Amino acid sequence: MSPHAPPLRGSLPPKGADPAWGGPAQGPSDPHAPPLRGSLPANVVSLADHEALAATLMPPEVSAYVNGAAADERTLRENPLAWQALKLRSRVMRPLAGGHTRVTLLGRTLAHPILVAPMAHQRLLHPHGEQASALAAAMQGAGFVLSAQANTALETVAQLVLPQAERGPLWFQLYLQPDRGFNLDLLQRVEAAGYEALVLTVDAPVSGPRDRERRAGFGLPAGLSAVNLANAPAREVPPLSEGQSRLFDDLLTHAPTWADIAWLREHTRLPILLKGITHPDDARLAIQHGAAGIIVSNHGGRTLDTLPATAQLLPEVVEAVQGAVPVLVDGGIRRGTDVLKAMALGASAVLVGRPVLHGLANAGAVGVAHVLRLLRDELEMAMALCGCASLVCDGSAARSLSPDAPIGIHEIFK
Protein backbone atom coordinates (compact mmCIF):
# COMPACT_ATOMS: atom_id res chain seq x y z
CA MET A 1 0.00 0.00 0.00
CA SER A 2 1.04 3.60 -0.54
CA PRO A 3 2.61 5.05 2.61
CA HIS A 4 0.30 8.03 2.08
CA ALA A 5 -2.88 5.95 2.08
CA PRO A 6 -5.04 6.20 5.22
CA PRO A 7 -6.63 2.99 6.48
CA LEU A 8 -10.09 2.07 5.22
CA ARG A 9 -12.94 2.66 7.60
CA GLY A 10 -16.57 1.63 7.39
CA SER A 11 -17.82 -1.87 6.92
CA LEU A 12 -18.76 -4.26 4.16
CA PRO A 13 -21.34 -7.03 4.20
CA PRO A 14 -20.03 -10.42 5.23
CA LYS A 15 -19.39 -13.01 2.59
CA GLY A 16 -22.53 -15.03 1.98
CA ALA A 17 -26.16 -13.99 1.89
CA ASP A 18 -26.87 -10.39 0.94
CA PRO A 19 -30.64 -9.77 1.20
CA ALA A 20 -30.36 -6.22 -0.12
CA TRP A 21 -28.96 -7.64 -3.35
CA GLY A 22 -31.74 -10.17 -3.58
CA GLY A 23 -29.64 -13.30 -3.44
CA PRO A 24 -26.38 -14.79 -2.28
CA ALA A 25 -23.29 -12.71 -2.78
CA GLN A 26 -20.96 -14.06 -5.42
CA GLY A 27 -18.24 -15.94 -3.53
CA PRO A 28 -15.01 -17.70 -4.29
CA SER A 29 -16.89 -20.82 -5.29
CA ASP A 30 -18.09 -18.95 -8.37
CA PRO A 31 -15.57 -19.60 -11.17
CA HIS A 32 -15.86 -15.95 -12.26
CA ALA A 33 -14.95 -14.55 -8.83
CA PRO A 34 -11.35 -14.27 -7.63
CA PRO A 35 -10.80 -15.21 -4.00
CA LEU A 36 -11.29 -12.54 -1.39
CA ARG A 37 -8.07 -10.58 -0.93
CA GLY A 38 -7.29 -7.70 1.36
CA SER A 39 -3.67 -6.85 0.60
CA LEU A 40 -1.47 -6.01 -2.35
CA PRO A 41 2.06 -7.04 -3.28
CA ALA A 42 4.64 -4.42 -2.36
CA ASN A 43 5.66 -4.00 -6.00
CA VAL A 44 2.22 -2.65 -7.02
CA VAL A 45 3.02 1.07 -7.05
CA SER A 46 1.17 2.39 -10.12
CA LEU A 47 -2.07 1.94 -12.02
CA ALA A 48 -0.11 0.03 -14.67
CA ASP A 49 0.99 -2.39 -11.95
CA HIS A 50 -2.63 -2.85 -10.91
CA GLU A 51 -3.58 -3.63 -14.51
CA ALA A 52 -0.78 -6.17 -14.86
CA LEU A 53 -1.71 -7.92 -11.61
CA ALA A 54 -5.40 -7.99 -12.48
CA ALA A 55 -4.56 -9.64 -15.80
CA THR A 56 -3.19 -12.61 -13.88
CA LEU A 57 -6.31 -12.91 -11.69
CA MET A 58 -9.25 -12.36 -14.01
CA PRO A 59 -10.65 -15.22 -16.10
CA PRO A 60 -9.96 -14.58 -19.82
CA GLU A 61 -13.61 -13.87 -20.66
CA VAL A 62 -13.94 -11.37 -17.79
CA SER A 63 -10.70 -9.69 -18.84
CA ALA A 64 -12.10 -9.39 -22.37
CA TYR A 65 -15.22 -7.67 -20.98
CA VAL A 66 -13.32 -5.29 -18.69
CA ASN A 67 -10.35 -4.43 -20.88
CA GLY A 68 -11.82 -4.82 -24.35
CA ALA A 69 -13.45 -2.18 -26.51
CA ALA A 70 -15.20 -1.79 -29.85
CA ALA A 71 -13.90 -3.08 -33.17
CA ASP A 72 -10.14 -2.57 -33.62
CA GLU A 73 -9.84 -0.78 -30.26
CA ARG A 74 -8.06 2.24 -31.71
CA THR A 75 -9.86 4.70 -29.44
CA LEU A 76 -9.08 2.50 -26.43
CA ARG A 77 -5.36 2.68 -27.21
CA GLU A 78 -5.32 6.36 -28.11
CA ASN A 79 -7.06 7.60 -24.95
CA PRO A 80 -4.03 7.19 -22.63
CA LEU A 81 -1.54 8.04 -25.37
CA ALA A 82 -3.15 11.44 -25.92
CA TRP A 83 -2.70 12.42 -22.28
CA GLN A 84 0.89 11.21 -22.37
CA ALA A 85 1.57 13.27 -25.51
CA LEU A 86 0.70 16.51 -23.74
CA LYS A 87 3.78 18.14 -22.22
CA LEU A 88 4.05 19.93 -18.89
CA ARG A 89 6.13 23.03 -18.18
CA SER A 90 7.40 23.48 -14.67
CA ARG A 91 8.19 26.59 -12.64
CA VAL A 92 10.57 26.52 -9.71
CA MET A 93 10.85 28.22 -6.31
CA ARG A 94 7.20 29.26 -6.28
CA PRO A 95 5.26 29.53 -2.99
CA LEU A 96 3.66 26.15 -2.39
CA ALA A 97 2.95 26.12 1.35
CA GLY A 98 -0.74 25.53 1.99
CA GLY A 99 -1.30 24.09 -1.48
CA HIS A 100 -4.25 21.77 -1.98
CA THR A 101 -6.23 19.76 -4.53
CA ARG A 102 -9.68 21.10 -3.56
CA VAL A 103 -12.19 21.95 -6.27
CA THR A 104 -15.82 23.06 -6.32
CA LEU A 105 -18.34 21.01 -8.27
CA LEU A 106 -22.11 21.54 -8.40
CA GLY A 107 -21.98 23.65 -5.26
CA ARG A 108 -19.86 21.22 -3.23
CA THR A 109 -16.23 21.54 -2.23
CA LEU A 110 -14.39 18.30 -3.00
CA ALA A 111 -11.07 17.20 -1.53
CA HIS A 112 -9.79 16.49 -5.03
CA PRO A 113 -11.16 16.30 -8.60
CA ILE A 114 -11.18 12.48 -8.99
CA LEU A 115 -14.44 10.53 -9.31
CA VAL A 116 -15.19 6.87 -10.02
CA ALA A 117 -16.95 6.46 -13.36
CA PRO A 118 -20.10 4.32 -13.67
CA MET A 119 -19.21 0.71 -14.51
CA ALA A 120 -21.55 -2.24 -14.75
CA HIS A 121 -21.44 -5.67 -13.12
CA GLN A 122 -18.66 -5.12 -10.61
CA ARG A 123 -19.36 -8.42 -8.87
CA LEU A 124 -17.63 -10.01 -11.83
CA LEU A 125 -14.41 -8.75 -10.23
CA HIS A 126 -15.03 -9.26 -6.51
CA PRO A 127 -17.81 -10.62 -4.32
CA HIS A 128 -18.40 -7.21 -2.73
CA GLY A 129 -18.65 -5.49 -6.11
CA GLU A 130 -20.05 -1.97 -6.03
CA GLN A 131 -20.16 -1.96 -2.25
CA ALA A 132 -16.38 -2.30 -2.10
CA SER A 133 -15.65 0.31 -4.76
CA ALA A 134 -18.20 2.78 -3.34
CA LEU A 135 -16.85 2.48 0.20
CA ALA A 136 -13.27 2.84 -1.01
CA ALA A 137 -14.20 5.96 -2.98
CA ALA A 138 -15.93 7.45 0.07
CA MET A 139 -12.92 6.79 2.28
CA GLN A 140 -10.64 8.47 -0.25
CA GLY A 141 -12.91 11.50 -0.70
CA ALA A 142 -13.63 10.54 -4.31
CA GLY A 143 -16.99 10.96 -5.97
CA PHE A 144 -18.80 7.77 -6.96
CA VAL A 145 -21.21 7.22 -9.84
CA LEU A 146 -23.28 4.06 -9.49
CA SER A 147 -24.06 2.33 -12.76
CA ALA A 148 -27.68 1.60 -13.66
CA GLN A 149 -26.36 -1.88 -14.46
CA ALA A 150 -24.91 -2.43 -11.00
CA ASN A 151 -25.20 -5.81 -9.30
CA THR A 152 -26.08 -4.12 -6.01
CA ALA A 153 -29.28 -2.35 -5.02
CA LEU A 154 -28.91 1.42 -5.26
CA GLU A 155 -30.28 1.81 -1.72
CA THR A 156 -27.55 -0.47 -0.34
CA VAL A 157 -24.79 1.62 -1.89
CA ALA A 158 -26.34 4.87 -0.65
CA GLN A 159 -26.68 3.52 2.90
CA LEU A 160 -23.01 2.57 2.83
CA VAL A 161 -21.67 5.82 1.37
CA LEU A 162 -23.82 8.68 2.68
CA PRO A 163 -22.85 8.39 6.39
CA GLN A 164 -19.12 8.70 5.58
CA ALA A 165 -17.96 12.18 6.56
CA GLU A 166 -15.07 12.33 4.09
CA ARG A 167 -17.02 11.16 1.07
CA GLY A 168 -17.27 12.86 -2.30
CA PRO A 169 -20.55 13.24 -4.23
CA LEU A 170 -22.79 10.23 -4.84
CA TRP A 171 -24.42 10.19 -8.29
CA PHE A 172 -26.55 7.69 -10.18
CA GLN A 173 -25.97 6.85 -13.83
CA LEU A 174 -29.10 6.41 -15.89
CA TYR A 175 -29.96 4.70 -19.14
CA LEU A 176 -33.51 5.74 -20.01
CA GLN A 177 -35.73 2.68 -20.43
CA PRO A 178 -38.56 2.49 -23.00
CA ASP A 179 -41.21 2.40 -20.25
CA ARG A 180 -41.62 5.85 -18.70
CA GLY A 181 -43.52 4.47 -15.74
CA PHE A 182 -40.50 2.37 -14.84
CA ASN A 183 -38.23 5.41 -15.30
CA LEU A 184 -40.40 7.40 -12.89
CA ASP A 185 -40.27 4.66 -10.29
CA LEU A 186 -36.50 4.44 -10.64
CA LEU A 187 -36.11 8.21 -10.31
CA GLN A 188 -38.17 8.16 -7.12
CA ARG A 189 -35.97 5.41 -5.69
CA VAL A 190 -32.82 7.34 -6.59
CA GLU A 191 -34.05 10.54 -4.99
CA ALA A 192 -35.39 8.80 -1.88
CA ALA A 193 -32.05 7.01 -1.39
CA GLY A 194 -30.19 10.33 -1.28
CA TYR A 195 -28.31 10.45 -4.58
CA GLU A 196 -27.22 13.97 -5.44
CA ALA A 197 -27.22 14.03 -9.25
CA LEU A 198 -28.14 12.00 -12.31
CA VAL A 199 -25.61 11.08 -14.99
CA LEU A 200 -27.49 10.32 -18.21
CA THR A 201 -25.37 8.32 -20.64
CA VAL A 202 -26.23 9.60 -24.13
CA ASP A 203 -23.59 8.04 -26.38
CA ALA A 204 -24.67 4.40 -26.36
CA PRO A 205 -28.08 3.89 -27.99
CA VAL A 206 -26.54 0.59 -29.11
CA SER A 207 -23.34 -1.22 -28.19
CA GLY A 208 -20.33 -1.19 -30.44
CA PRO A 209 -19.00 -4.42 -31.98
CA ARG A 210 -16.88 -5.71 -29.11
CA ASP A 211 -14.84 -8.29 -30.95
CA ARG A 212 -12.64 -9.24 -28.01
CA GLU A 213 -15.70 -10.10 -25.91
CA ARG A 214 -17.22 -12.15 -28.69
CA ARG A 215 -14.03 -14.10 -29.31
CA ALA A 216 -13.78 -14.90 -25.60
CA GLY A 217 -17.42 -15.96 -25.41
CA PHE A 218 -18.23 -13.56 -22.57
CA GLY A 219 -21.59 -13.84 -20.86
CA LEU A 220 -22.87 -12.96 -17.41
CA PRO A 221 -22.73 -15.92 -15.03
CA ALA A 222 -25.94 -17.25 -13.53
CA GLY A 223 -27.20 -15.16 -10.64
CA LEU A 224 -25.52 -11.95 -11.77
CA SER A 225 -27.79 -9.23 -13.16
CA ALA A 226 -28.58 -5.52 -13.24
CA VAL A 227 -30.71 -5.67 -10.11
CA ASN A 228 -31.92 -2.05 -10.26
CA LEU A 229 -33.46 -2.72 -13.67
CA ALA A 230 -34.99 -6.05 -12.64
CA ASN A 231 -38.60 -4.83 -12.80
CA ALA A 232 -38.32 -3.04 -16.14
CA PRO A 233 -41.14 -4.27 -18.41
CA ALA A 234 -39.99 -6.46 -21.26
CA ARG A 235 -39.87 -4.57 -24.54
CA GLU A 236 -42.28 -5.79 -27.17
CA VAL A 237 -40.44 -6.88 -30.29
CA PRO A 238 -42.47 -5.80 -33.33
CA PRO A 239 -42.61 -7.83 -36.52
CA LEU A 240 -40.56 -6.30 -39.30
CA SER A 241 -41.43 -6.03 -42.96
CA GLU A 242 -39.03 -7.14 -45.64
CA GLY A 243 -36.19 -4.68 -45.94
CA GLN A 244 -36.63 -3.19 -42.48
CA SER A 245 -33.74 -3.05 -40.03
CA ARG A 246 -33.91 -4.64 -36.59
CA LEU A 247 -31.68 -1.79 -35.44
CA PHE A 248 -33.26 1.29 -37.03
CA ASP A 249 -36.86 0.11 -37.22
CA ASP A 250 -36.96 -1.57 -33.80
CA LEU A 251 -34.26 -0.93 -31.19
CA LEU A 252 -33.56 2.70 -32.07
CA THR A 253 -37.21 3.70 -32.04
CA HIS A 254 -36.73 3.91 -28.26
CA ALA A 255 -33.38 5.72 -28.29
CA PRO A 256 -33.31 8.92 -26.17
CA THR A 257 -33.59 12.30 -27.88
CA TRP A 258 -33.28 15.89 -26.71
CA ALA A 259 -37.00 15.84 -25.95
CA ASP A 260 -36.34 13.18 -23.32
CA ILE A 261 -34.03 15.58 -21.49
CA ALA A 262 -36.93 17.99 -21.08
CA TRP A 263 -39.13 15.15 -19.81
CA LEU A 264 -36.46 14.07 -17.38
CA ARG A 265 -36.02 17.60 -16.02
CA GLU A 266 -39.76 17.81 -15.40
CA HIS A 267 -39.73 14.67 -13.30
CA THR A 268 -36.67 15.05 -11.10
CA ARG A 269 -35.30 17.68 -8.76
CA LEU A 270 -31.76 16.37 -9.24
CA PRO A 271 -29.20 18.07 -11.48
CA ILE A 272 -28.59 16.17 -14.71
CA LEU A 273 -25.17 15.67 -16.28
CA LEU A 274 -24.93 14.34 -19.83
CA LYS A 275 -22.19 11.74 -20.28
CA GLY A 276 -20.86 11.03 -23.75
CA ILE A 277 -20.66 14.54 -25.22
CA THR A 278 -17.83 14.80 -27.75
CA HIS A 279 -18.96 17.55 -30.16
CA PRO A 280 -19.07 21.26 -29.25
CA ASP A 281 -22.49 21.66 -30.91
CA ASP A 282 -23.90 18.93 -28.67
CA ALA A 283 -22.35 20.71 -25.68
CA ARG A 284 -24.25 23.87 -26.61
CA LEU A 285 -27.48 21.88 -27.08
CA ALA A 286 -26.96 20.27 -23.70
CA ILE A 287 -26.84 23.67 -22.04
CA GLN A 288 -29.91 24.83 -23.97
CA HIS A 289 -31.80 21.81 -22.68
CA GLY A 290 -30.89 22.46 -19.07
CA ALA A 291 -27.99 20.11 -18.42
CA ALA A 292 -26.21 20.94 -15.16
CA GLY A 293 -22.95 19.47 -16.38
CA ILE A 294 -21.23 17.74 -19.29
CA ILE A 295 -18.96 14.71 -19.26
CA VAL A 296 -16.65 14.50 -22.26
CA SER A 297 -16.43 10.77 -22.87
CA ASN A 298 -15.96 8.34 -25.72
CA HIS A 299 -17.19 5.48 -23.50
CA GLY A 300 -13.65 4.22 -23.07
CA GLY A 301 -13.68 3.17 -26.71
CA ARG A 302 -16.48 0.67 -26.07
CA THR A 303 -19.06 2.14 -28.47
CA LEU A 304 -17.77 3.92 -31.59
CA ASP A 305 -14.20 3.04 -32.50
CA THR A 306 -11.93 5.68 -34.10
CA LEU A 307 -13.46 8.52 -32.10
CA PRO A 308 -10.69 10.94 -31.10
CA ALA A 309 -9.18 10.63 -27.65
CA THR A 310 -10.91 12.65 -24.96
CA ALA A 311 -7.77 14.70 -24.33
CA GLN A 312 -8.18 15.96 -27.90
CA LEU A 313 -11.94 16.50 -27.59
CA LEU A 314 -11.95 18.32 -24.26
CA PRO A 315 -10.64 21.78 -25.32
CA GLU A 316 -13.33 22.30 -27.99
CA VAL A 317 -16.10 21.38 -25.57
CA VAL A 318 -14.68 23.68 -22.88
CA GLU A 319 -14.56 26.47 -25.47
CA ALA A 320 -18.17 25.86 -26.46
CA VAL A 321 -19.46 25.79 -22.90
CA GLN A 322 -17.78 29.07 -21.91
CA GLY A 323 -18.04 28.26 -18.22
CA ALA A 324 -21.83 27.91 -18.21
CA VAL A 325 -21.69 24.44 -16.61
CA PRO A 326 -18.93 22.17 -15.29
CA VAL A 327 -17.14 20.03 -17.87
CA LEU A 328 -15.79 16.69 -16.68
CA VAL A 329 -13.76 14.18 -18.68
CA ASP A 330 -12.92 10.48 -18.62
CA GLY A 331 -10.99 8.09 -20.83
CA GLY A 332 -7.38 6.98 -20.39
CA ILE A 333 -6.60 8.71 -17.07
CA ARG A 334 -3.72 6.65 -15.70
CA ARG A 335 -1.45 9.11 -13.88
CA GLY A 336 -1.71 12.12 -11.63
CA THR A 337 -0.09 14.11 -14.42
CA ASP A 338 -3.08 13.16 -16.60
CA VAL A 339 -5.43 14.62 -13.99
CA LEU A 340 -3.38 17.84 -13.90
CA LYS A 341 -3.41 18.11 -17.69
CA ALA A 342 -7.19 17.65 -17.78
CA MET A 343 -7.62 20.44 -15.27
CA ALA A 344 -5.22 22.62 -17.28
CA LEU A 345 -7.37 22.04 -20.36
CA GLY A 346 -10.41 23.37 -18.50
CA ALA A 347 -11.98 20.29 -16.92
CA SER A 348 -13.74 20.67 -13.58
CA ALA A 349 -12.98 17.06 -12.58
CA VAL A 350 -12.07 13.67 -14.04
CA LEU A 351 -13.62 10.22 -13.85
CA VAL A 352 -11.61 7.00 -13.70
CA GLY A 353 -12.95 3.68 -14.95
CA ARG A 354 -10.94 0.54 -15.75
CA PRO A 355 -8.17 1.16 -13.16
CA VAL A 356 -10.81 1.02 -10.43
CA LEU A 357 -11.93 -2.38 -11.70
CA HIS A 358 -8.33 -3.57 -11.73
CA GLY A 359 -7.92 -2.52 -8.11
CA LEU A 360 -11.21 -4.18 -7.24
CA ALA A 361 -10.09 -7.46 -8.81
CA ASN A 362 -6.75 -7.28 -7.02
CA ALA A 363 -7.82 -6.55 -3.45
CA GLY A 364 -11.45 -5.47 -3.21
CA ALA A 365 -12.01 -2.19 -1.38
CA VAL A 366 -8.35 -1.99 -0.42
CA GLY A 367 -7.34 -2.23 -4.08
CA VAL A 368 -9.76 0.48 -5.18
CA ALA A 369 -8.61 2.76 -2.36
CA HIS A 370 -5.03 2.21 -3.40
CA VAL A 371 -5.76 3.15 -7.03
CA LEU A 372 -7.50 6.37 -6.00
CA ARG A 373 -4.84 7.30 -3.47
CA LEU A 374 -2.07 6.72 -5.99
CA LEU A 375 -3.75 9.14 -8.39
CA ARG A 376 -4.23 11.78 -5.71
CA ASP A 377 -0.65 11.44 -4.46
CA GLU A 378 0.68 11.70 -7.99
CA LEU A 379 -1.52 14.74 -8.65
CA GLU A 380 -0.09 16.51 -5.59
CA MET A 381 3.46 15.67 -6.68
CA ALA A 382 2.82 16.93 -10.21
CA MET A 383 1.32 20.16 -8.89
CA ALA A 384 4.29 20.77 -6.61
CA LEU A 385 6.82 20.02 -9.33
CA CYS A 386 5.02 22.36 -11.74
CA GLY A 387 4.96 25.13 -9.17
CA CYS A 388 1.19 24.97 -8.89
CA ALA A 389 -0.37 25.37 -5.43
CA SER A 390 -4.02 24.94 -6.40
CA LEU A 391 -6.32 23.85 -9.22
CA VAL A 392 -8.00 27.20 -9.75
CA CYS A 393 -8.01 27.59 -13.50
CA ASP A 394 -7.96 30.68 -15.66
CA GLY A 395 -10.20 29.34 -18.44
CA SER A 396 -9.04 31.93 -20.98
CA ALA A 397 -5.65 30.26 -21.23
CA ALA A 398 -7.12 26.83 -21.93
CA ARG A 399 -8.40 28.03 -25.29
CA SER A 400 -4.87 28.42 -26.64
CA LEU A 401 -3.81 24.84 -25.87
CA SER A 402 -3.33 22.15 -28.46
CA PRO A 403 -2.27 18.51 -27.98
CA ASP A 404 1.20 19.16 -29.44
CA ALA A 405 1.90 22.34 -27.49
CA PRO A 406 3.46 22.45 -24.00
CA ILE A 407 1.01 23.33 -21.25
CA GLY A 408 2.08 26.52 -19.54
CA ILE A 409 0.88 25.68 -16.04
CA HIS A 410 2.16 29.00 -14.73
CA GLU A 411 -0.22 30.78 -17.11
CA ILE A 412 -3.27 28.65 -16.28
CA PHE A 413 -3.22 28.14 -12.51
CA LYS A 414 -3.33 30.79 -9.83
C-alpha angles and dihedrals in degrees: 000000000000111000086228095057116106117220119269116257130189126055140269129211115269119257110271131038116027109184093184089061092049098241145026117317114250106261138185091278088070108091090220094056122081115221118274110273130180104181140053132221113262092241093064099100104140141038088255088058090052090052092049093049093046090053089063093050106042121083110248094251092050090048089052090053095046101038102029128092141183125310113319092358094232094142090048091056096041097052096075093033091059092056090047091051092060111092128219126218117209132209122203137216093018121149107269104159110123093019118156145175097231120139135175119236127175091342096312129108110228127199090230138351098255121113133174111246121228111270128174131232100011092170086076085075103038137001092245093051115167092005091063096045093044093050092047091050091050092050091051094047091246124142116246128210113197114214119235084228094057121140090223129072111259090231091057092054092047092050089052098046108034098066092055109105096206097048127127124224120309114219134174123224115220135201107189111237123215092247110075092195089061090047090054092050091049092049090052091051091049093050094044091051091057104252112162104210143006123238108202112199107217104169101071112065083146133010122258121243100277100196096176091056092048093049090051093048094234119189134154112266120242113281095025117108146138093275096186090059094044095111097046108128114251112258115245111239109219123214112254128220122231110287095021121126122237086213104045099028097041121014098034094049084081097044114127119258134187088270089064090059089060090049091049093050090052092055104043136052091204123102113254124221119192113222119200101041111149104152124072091224090057089049090056091047090050091057092046089054094051104261112167092206145000129226114203103215140149090196091256089290091297098120118030114019120214093035109142119263115271092242086064094044098047101075094055092050092048088051092051095048095051092199095301093127135003116276117210128183139202136176127097099005103157106145139040087244088061090055091050092049091051091052090047089054090056105269119147093209142339134236124217123207127163096030089061090054090049090053090047092053091047102049113346115233091354091056094049091047090051093052092050094045092050090055093048093047091049091048091054091048092049091049092050093047091049092050092247118141098182144012097243103135131208097216094199091071094052090067092067095055125107129180092253096046125087114253110241098214091179089061096047106041128060 
